[in-house]
């Protein structure tokens, strides 16, 4: 966890309880491995700072943001967010992969910014896969999201329905039915692959087990599997 003043905290090694206080906000680590942000009653808008939570290869963490939104971060990912939300929208920035359960607030839409696109919601459940060099994949489980994506210096807007997925790779955009179980399996400690190419599988293996794989030397094969990530 990187605080607004630049101080870094290794959350895995620190004891449970309040681990930081900053600008009218306390940060608490719970027994079940969550970070919870609590705003004091006398906090003003000028007290806002930005924090970043980062997970290493093989790591996973959950954050409860100041508005009550729950975010799960997959391995090799980071989330930058304010210690309190002010103004007309709630905005966070994601690198890697995150699953969001957004607290409903019609007056203040929630926006996730990632590579070449933003996802705007009021209150919903969705997953964003946005690792460098890979397709940006937004999967909607519940509610509705509006995805704004940049293509050839222009902007296109898509609205997803539950069970849909938007994939953006090299300027090509595809909206279709989602394999929801596969998309969010990581959140529940699983690998699930349905007719998945070996390169995609090995990218997941690299991040979770912190190993290097020669992706260029892999055969063009596809697999089906369901494996616990604890194995």
Buried (B, 14 or more C-beta within 10 A) or exposed (E): BBBBEEEEBEBEEEEEEEBBEBBBBBBBBEEEEBBBBBBEEEBEEEBBBEBBBBBEEEBBBBBBBBBBBBBBBBBBBBBBBBBBBEEEEBBBBBBBBBBBBBBBBEEBBBBBBBBEBBBBBBBBBBBBBBBEEBBBBBBBBEBBBBBBBBEEEEEEEBEBEBBBBBBBEEEEBEBEEBBBEBBBBBBEEBBBBEEBBBBBBBBBBBBBEEEEBEEEEEEEEEEEEEEEBEE
